[in-house]
């Protein structure tokens, strides 16, 4: 795998990777310090929060229709065309 390929896969999956590292670090320090149910609840709450944010913020599928773009281009008004890719 090439460096740009590794970067693209990390960029695409950066939120889950960083979330797993954060939960792993919190769990490690929670186990090292002492085992408490408050600590377990804290780690579980953070994991649930990160999972909820990942599902909520993940972009959905978007289909761009060419007719809508062509209707806005050349209609006598200045048009700014911004193309965004979910991948």
N, C-alpha and C positions, 0 to 999 in steps of 0.2 A: 504494500500500500504506500502511496506517495504522501508527502507532507501536506499538500493541499487536500487530499482525500481524508487524511486524519483530522485536519482542521475542520473540514465540512461536517464530518460525523460528530466531532466534539461540539461544534456550534449548534448543530441540530439537537443534540441531547444534553446540552450544558445544564439546564435546570434540573433534570432528574439526577445527573451525576453529582452536582454540587449539593443537592438535597440529601442524597445518600451519604455523601461524605460528612455533612453536618450532623445527620442523625447518628452515624457511626461514631463520630467524635463525642457527641453528647452522651451516647450510651457507654462509651469507654470510660469517660470521666465519672459517670454515674456509678458504674461498677467499681471503679478504683476507690472512690471516696467512701461510699457506703450504699447499701441497698435499702431504699425506702420506697414506699408506695407513692409518696408525693413526687419523687424523682421519676418513677415509672409513668405517672400521670402527666408530668411535664414533658417527657420525651414523646409520649403518645400524642399529646395535644399538638406539639410542634410538627410531628410527622403528619397528622391529619390536616393541619393548616397548610403545610407545603403541598400535600397531595391535592387538596381542594383548589389551591391557587394554580397548580399545574393544569388541572382539568379545566378550570374556568378561563385561564389565560391562553390556552392552546388555540391557535388559529384553526378555523374550520375550512371547509372546502368552499372555494369561490370560483364561480364560472363567469368569465368576462365575455360579454356578447359584443361581437364586432359591430353590429348595427348601432348600438348605443354609442360606441366610440366614434364611429363615422358621422353620426348625427351631430355630435358636439364639435367636431373638427370642421373648420371652414364654414361656420354658420354666421360669419361676420363679427364675431366677438373673439377676443383673445382667449385661447384655451391652453391650460396647463395639463399635460398628460403625465401622470405619475404611474409607473408600472411597478407593482410589488409582487414578489413571489413568496409563497408560504413555505417553500422548500429551502 
